[in-house]
Amino acid sequence: MDVTDAHRLLGPLPFDDVVSATVEGLLAELDRIAIRRAYVTHTRSLFADPAGGNDTLFAQLRGHERLYPVPVVIPGWVPSTVDTLAAWWADGVRMVRLCPARHRFDLGGPVAAQWLDALAGDGLAVAIDLDETAPAALRALAVAHPTLAVLLVNPGYRRLRELAELLAAAPRLWVETGTLVTQHGVEWLAARGGAGRLVFGTGAPVLDDCGPRFQLDHLELPRRTVAHIAAGALDELIAGSPR
């Protein structure tokens, strides 16, 4: 089965030593649990220096066909102008990461609105951690930016009812399955209209990757649905972003 990890981190962690701090280590970890491709954000961008981390990410992933860069965007600051987004597209970027809480900006504010419009116009999807925002803000975002594709990462299995409502209210929102590791959690969400917009991802190495990968192989869903979660849904999210 073709498997793509939609949510992977590269680089050192401020609180641990990890094998996947290097590109070679990351590829070895992907091979170990049969993941062919990954969309990758640098830990430096998340935890320390967003601009510098993005530069490091582009430099380290250049020429690696299995790894796709997911740089961090801070509206009005990183990158320095919205014009850079088009250049990122030319460099192979198809998704960016937004961290409103960690990087202290208002996802619904006027500066963010300008940048979200630019991201949608350049065909770039955005990945947002559910704990970085709130369901009401995501519903408002879907209304204000109807063409913007959003991947909700780290949603957590305790928030399944909220996720079902979000999938119903926001047709351009997809949900990562990495933290839905509970008995029949993915199946429950799929039955409530989410099967086409569930995306495999792990959040490793901050989060476990073996549990989500094991779950993927044992989902009680049709094989075609599992294959779609493993790679097809993310391909549709990326390809479906208009430009």
Secondary structure by P-SEA (a helix, b strand, c coil): ccccccbbbbccccccccccccaaaaaaaaaaacccccbbbbcccccccaaaaaaaaaaaaccccccccccccccccccccccaaaaaaaacccbbbbbccccccccccaaaaaaaaaaaaabbbbbbccccccaaaaaaaaaacccbbbbbccccccaaaaaaaaaaacccbbbbcccccccaaaaaaaaacccccbbbbbccccccaaaaaaaaacccccaaaaaaaacaaaaaaaaaccc
